[in-house]
């Protein structure tokens, strides 16, 4: 779900397990997705309502994602890895 949110897609998240449901709730509290609860406990009407809610909030969800996730995470990771590699190599020499 994180990748879809970072890409600017409106997302609804149902958990198969409790930790996934809690993760979805946390994202929803930050206006990054619509949390649907536990999928095994959801009926067809609940699923349809969550999808409808996601579609109706899609603009707000996309805006929140752009504000919260800058898209530069891979670059930051690459810089950290390169910095660590350079640091390690200089200690070896």
N, C-alpha and C positions, 0 to 999 in steps of 0.2 A: 504494500500500500504506500510506503514511503516514496518509492520511485515514481508511482503514478501521481502522487501529490506534488512531488518536486517537478514533474513534467507539466504541471498546471492542469491536471485533469480533476474534475469534480468526482469525489470518491465516496462510496458508502462501504462500510466495513462491518462484516459479520464475523464473529469469532467461532471457531470450531471448539476452542478450549477457553477456559476462564481468563488466562493471561492475555489471550488475543482480544477478548472482549474488553478487558481493562485497558489495553493498549489503544483500542478504538475509542474508548471513552475519553482517554487523555487527549487524543488527537481532536476529538469532537469538542472538548472543553476549550481548545485553542482555535476553534472554528476552521479546522483543516479537513474535516470529513464529517459525515453523518454516521453515527454509530448505530448499528442495527441490533446489537445484543448477540446472544448465542444463536447461531444458525439452527442447531438441532431443536431448539425450543421455539423457533419462529414459524408461524403459519404463513400461508400464501398472502393473506391480507396484510400482515405485518411487513413482509418483504416488499410488497407492492407500495405500501405507504412510505417505507424508507427510500425506495428508489425514487418515488415521486418527490419526496422532500429533498433528496439530493439534486434532482433536476431543477427544482424551484429555487434552490440556494446555490446553483452552480457558479454564478457570477461572484457571489460573496466568498465562496470556497476558493475560487481561483485567485481572487485578490489577496486573501489571507495567506495563501501559499506563497505568492510572490513576495509578500512582506516578510514572511517568516523564514523561507528557504531561499537563499541567494543563488543557488545553483553552482557555487564555486567550491563545493566540498571536495571534488576529485582533485582539483588544482591544489587545494590546501594540503590534502593527503600526499600528493606527489612531492610538494615542497618539503613537507616534514620528512618523508622517506629519503629524499635526496640530501637533506641537511644531516640526517642521522648517518647515512652512508658516508658522506664526506667527513663527518666527525670521526666515525669509526676508522676510516682509511687513514686519516692523518695520525691517529693514535698508534696504528700498526706500524707506520713508517717511522 
